Amino acid sequence: EERMQGEPIVDAWCNPTFAFGSVLPEVMPLFTASRSPLLDAPPETLPLSPEEFLKEMDKAGIQRTMLCAWCKPTQWLFTNEQVYEYVKAAPDRIFGVATVNLAKPVEAVKMLDKCVREYGFKALRIMQWLWDLPPNHKLYYPLYVKCVELGVPVCLQVGHTGPLRSSETGRPVPYLEEIALVFPELKIVAGHIGYPWTDEMIGQAWKFSNVYIDTSAYLPRYYPPQLVHFMQTNGKHKVLFGTNYPQLSMERCVASVRKDLGLSHVCYEHFMWKNAAKVFQLPDTAAGNEEPTTRDDDTSPSSLS
């Protein structure tokens, strides 16, 4: 554990700290159940300043984070330009993840292009449940093409929807599988593990070289056992650490990885930073950009013992 404390950490899914309760009341039961650090924060103190946000990262020992914008059909909740202010405040530590207004498809493609080319953002994230549209809907396809052109991954939510909304859009099969088949050049980061379709999600990550899983929104002590097994065997290059802060405390998540998962040092390195450094092409992390030339073995997840 002492050796682990000296390792870099990349948080693959981090959210801004706007007043969720006033603009997205459906998330508050999840925040309450998760003991979100925002529960006791007066609305006038939000969002945290870049300096305050960095202090939260420092408390957890997180060196780098992927900070995403938020947009729902009727309103921008935290704009790409607001995320860019955080990136400019700490360009070696905070990396932007764009989002777009799916209802304006031409504008959405142009915005994604601007975010990557001008702001240096590292990915696109769409939270399908906000739009009630599965990720194989026609409105997503121009964005996937643009991601391939720009060389950035798309980050999607998989599994049941923690907020009080339908979970249908988070099914790995058939929706995410279709995207992986149609766009083999597109890196896909599936956030929030995929529970209760965990086995489906592991199967997708094993089957497709361009599909990855991030573990955000779950305290590590509650990761499904089959996911931890995958991380330690033929999936060690395919799973990324994430918190979904401020739903969960960054500090609690990091502490739980070290205390509860029992990862080998090699698996810990890949999970906590090397895989994210590779997928998001983070600068100055050459050690994390190693690409396995083959799968760790030729067995399917279901046959591992």
Phi, psi and omega in degrees: 000324179297320178294322179298325182295342177267358183277151172294158174224134174242127176267112187283343180216107178226139183252156172290167187253050175286170183283085185305320186300329183275336184245341177221068184300338181293345180273346189294324174301322177295315180297322180293313180296330183270358184056051180303138177293351179274349187303323183262007183275122175300137183307328182290346179269000184249151356285161174299145175290163175306322180294318178293323178296318178296326177296322177296318176298316182296321180300327181270349184078024179270122182278322186221147180219151177258106187258126188249150172279165181226134175217135172243170188306329185255357191193140167279126181265326175203113191280164174299325179293324175294319176299320181299329177297322177291319179299316181295330180288333182209069188294343177267359184230327181248125183239134186279143173237117186284156162225172186216168175268104183299336182289347179236080192298322180291314177298324182297316180296318179296321180294317178300316179301316180296317182299320182280313185285321184263320184267347181075021180296154190254353184192170170246138173233130172238128174262101192300327184295334177296332184255350184055040179229122177296158188286000173262009178293151185300333182292339180279332192300316177300329178289322177296319178298317180294322177300317178297315180300319182276345181076032179240152179281161168255136180249125182235164178260133177235157182094185180292155181271116180300313174297164186281070178219168181298144179265356187305320185290350182263009181287124178297319178244123015262353196292303182294324179300320179299316180298316181297326179287319183284326184237072180295342179275351186268123172283129183240122176252113183265109186269153177080026167073314182109359180302137009270010178260043185301314182297321175300317183291319176299318179299321178293318180293326177286321186289319187250127180293340183262007183248132181231162178242136166245149192263015182303155176081001177231128172297133186307327181297343180254010175301140176301137183304324182292332176289317178298320177299316178299318179299330186263358182235243186277010176245017187293341177266002192243000184237133184244140175287136174210157182249324193066025173311138009265014172302313177244149175291133175303317185297317179296320182295314180296316181299322182289326175303312184290327185273323196250342188267332180064037181284145170294164181299320180297313180294322177301313180301313181296315183294315189277340179201325186295318181295318179294320179300322179289309187295317183268001178052054180284142183287155174060032176227051185303328181295337181269358185264014179289133181249125178297136181283336176220169170298157180299329170202177186260014181267151175281161180304323185290340183265358181287143178242000000 
